[in-house]
């Protein structure tokens, strides 16, 4: 549904911090699915367990947050941002995040995000990352702004 260039146009993140490669599916106001291809070319693999590279958990959370930001700022009817002209949302809280398996180069991370509730300028979502259909990380994220 959204390419890397379209995601870059919607989020304030730019290389090397734009981590999500594609948004595969959006259900307006409900949730969506993002994709991150994990490659050996990622600069963090040079220092994060050399010889046995593992994607850092904090970057998995960042992928989840960027997927949520792209999904919940998109207006399906006209392709515009639903919060255009407003401040971007910032990650305010991480709750009950669990990492179940390591993510290594060659994996394709599929990130599902679902809205739990919206209260004023705050948005709480549940995020789950999968590799080969197995949950590798999950938890809830709260955004402000």
N, C-alpha and C positions, 0 to 999 in steps of 0.2 A: 504494500500500500504506500509506504514512504521509502524513498531511496536515501542513501547516505547524504547526498547533496540537499535533499528536502529536509532531512533532520537537522543538518547544519544551519539551514535558513531559519528554523524554528527555535533552536536552542542557542543560548549564549556560548556554549562550549565550542572550542575549535581544537584542531590537532595540537598536541597529542592527547588532549583530554576528551575528545569526542569519541566515545567507545562503542556506541551502538551502530551496527552496520545497516540495519533495515528494520522497519516496522512492518510486520506481516499482516496484522489484523487490528482493526479498531472497532469497538462497540461504543458509540457515543455515550458518554456519561457512565459507562459500566466498566470498561477495561480494554485490554488489548494484549498483543504479543509482539515482542521484539526479538532480534537475532544479533548475536555477536560471534563472529568467527575468531577463534583463538588461534593465533599463528605464532610460530617461533620467532618471527620478526619483531614482536612486541619488545620494546626496550627494557621493560621491567624483568624479562626473563634472564638478562645478563647477570643480575645480582640476586634474584629471588630463587634460591636453591639451585645454583649452577650445577649442572650434571644431572639434576632431576627437577626440571622447571615446573613450578606450580603457580597458577594465577593467584595473585594476592586477594584475600577475602574482601579487603576494602574496595578493590576495583570491581569485584562482583556486585557489591552493594551499589557502587557508582553506576554500573550498567543497569541495575534495577531502577535506580532513581532517574536516569536519563530516559529509560523506556517509559516510565510513568509520566515524566515531563512532556515527552513527545506525544504520548497517547492522550493525555488530559488537556493538552493545549490545542488540539486539532478539532476543527468544526467540519464534520463529514459533508454537510450540504454544499458548502462553497469552497472548501479546502483552506480556509483561513484559520488563523489562531483564534481561539475563543477568548483568550486573555490579551489580545493585541492592544498595545498602548498602556498596559499595566506593567508593574514590576514583575520580574520573573519569580517563580516560587523557589524557595530555598529549602533544602533538607534540614528539618528541625529535630527529628527524633528517629531513632532506630530501635525497634522493640522485638524481642524474642527472635533474633536472627540466629539461625542454625545452619551450620555448614556440615553436610553429610558425606561428601566425597570431594576429592581434589579435582581441579580442572587443569588440564594439561594442554600443551600445543597440539593442534589437530582437532580439538573438541569444537563442537558447535553449540553455543550456549543459547537456549531458547528461554526467553523471559516472559512470564505471564504476569500481568498486573491487573488487579481488580479493586475497585473503589469499595472501601468499608463505609466511610461516611465523610461528608463535607460539612464543616461548621464554620461559618463566616469565611475568613480568608484561609482557613486551615483545611487541609485535605489529608485524610488517612487512607492508605492503600495497603493491600496484601500483595506481596511479590514472591514469586517462586521461579527459580532457575532450574532448568533441566538439561541434561546431556544424555542423548540416546534414550529418551523417555524416562530416565531416572532423575528424581529430585536430588539436586546437589546443594541447594541453598534455599531457604525460605524465611520469611519474617514480615513484619509490618513496618512501614515507613510513614512518617508524618511530614508534610510540607507546609511552610508558612509563606505568606506574601500575597 
